[in-house]
């Protein structure tokens, strides 16, 4: 996975969307569960994919801050936006009693999965670039 930028934003959203959707479908198949809100959930997964990718892509601008602080901040912002959307939805119609907890888990699992994959690739690319720079410095 490459550094998220304007050119590859849509392709990374598509990758996250596909992985999360396949995970959802696999879990439903294993549990013999049929989802009567299938269409709504697919569009919600797409919105989560865009939101998580957008928030992860901001880390480049926050590189002067410690990584752990940025990671925790990204997670808190993501959950905050989702809870705000649930609150707005609750003003317009009734939410399930477990809406906040359900959405907490629905965001936490994809966020950490996507963030771990993204940051592992990101730090691997940084290590690779540093080794290339070391070789160039030794050759001089």
N, C-alpha and C positions, 0 to 999 in steps of 0.2 A: 504494500500500500504506500502511496506517495503522500507527500505533504499536501494537505487539502488547500487548493487555491481555486481561483475563478474558473480555470479551464477544466478541472476534473471534479468540481463540486457535484454536478449532476450524476456522473458515473459512480462516485462514492455513495451518494444517496441511494442509487439503484442497487448497489452491492449490499448496503445495510438493509434496505427494504426487502430484498430477496432473501437474505439470511434470516431476518426476523420472521418473515412470512412463512418460510419453510419450517422454522422452528415451531411456530404456532400450529401449522398444519400437522407436523409430526406428533406434537403433544396431543392434539385432538384425536389423531388416528390411534395412538397408543391407548388413550383413555376411552375410546369408543364414544366420543362426544360430538354431537352435531351442534353447530353454532347458528342460532336463529338470527343473530346480528352480524352475520358474516361480512356483508358489504360495509356496514358502519365500522367494523373492526379493521378491515383492510385499509380504509381511508385514514383511520386513526394511526395505524402502523406507518403509513406513508408520512403523515404529519410528524410523528415521532422521529422518523428517519431524517427528515429535513431538519428538524429542530436539533437533534443530537449532532448531526454533521456540522451544522452551522456553529453550534457552541464549541465543538471540538476544534473547528478551524480557527477560532479566535486565539488559540494558545500562542500562535506565532507572534501576535502583537503584545503578548504578556510575558515574553521571554526574560524580562529583567526581574520578574518575581520568581520565588522558589517554585519548583515544579509541583510539590505537594499542595501548596496553597492554591495554585492555578487549577489543579485537578479537583480539589474540594470545592472551589468556587464555581467551576463549570457544573459540577454535580448539583450544587445548591441552586444555581440559576435554573437549571433544567427542571428540577423538581418544583421550584417556585413557579415557573411559568405554567407547568402542568396543573398544579394546585389552583392557580389563579383561573385557568380555563375551566376547571371543575366547578369552582365557585360561581363563575359567570353562567355556566350551564345550569347550576342549581337555582339561579335566579329566574331562568327561563322555563325550566321544567323540573320535575322531581328527580333527584339523584338516588341511587341505591344507598342503603345505609353503610355499605362497605366501599363506597365509591373511592374515597381517598386512599384507603389501604390497597384496594385493587389496582389503582393507577400508580401508587407508589411502587409496587412490585413490577408492574408493566413497564415502568420507566427505568427502574434500577437495574434490572437484568440486562436489557439491551444497552443501556448506557455503559455499564461496566464491561460488558463483552466487547462493544465497539471501541471503548477507550483503551482497554488493554491491548487489543489488536493494533490499534492505531499507534499508540505510544511505543509498543515493542518495535514496530516497523520504523517509527520515527527515530528512536534511539539507535537502532541498528544502522540506519542510513548515516546518522551523525558519526558513529564509530567508524564506519567504512570511509567516510570523508576525512576523518582525522588520520586514519592510517595512510590514505593517499597523500595527505599533506606531509606526514612524517617522511614518507618515501621521497617526496620531492625535496624536502629540506636536507635529507641525507645525501642525495645525489648532487646537490650544489656544493 
